């Protein structure tokens, strides 16, 4: 017997996902790592480039705190698809940061893919996040 079909994302869902992405970025710029972590599910996984997967909200908070501080960070959402309880977001980003010990800032552009889960309160938290540089 096939599983019952779930509805697709509504315009309201898509707007809520876009807002969640903007709020996550606002927290990151503010260096509010507790709030950055709260935009992830308890069992979330972040898969940064050239680094082991970071598993769980507390580990994500600690990892975020040690990631080089962004002097500039912007993203563009290129696609949001999903159903009423699960969505993916695909996009691109551009970041400028100064790694510890570097004499000049580093500019990087890349792409990302997120899987978001709708929570009982209607919010959309990150469950899986992977990103990597274009070079």
Secondary structure, 3 states (H helix, E strand, C coil): CCCCCCCECCHHHHHHHHHHHHHHHHHHHCCCHHHHHHCEEEEEEEECCCCCCEECHHHHHHHHHHCCCEEEEEEEEEEEEEECCEEEEEEEEEEEECCCCCCCCEEEEEEEEEEEEECCCCCEEEEEEEEEECC
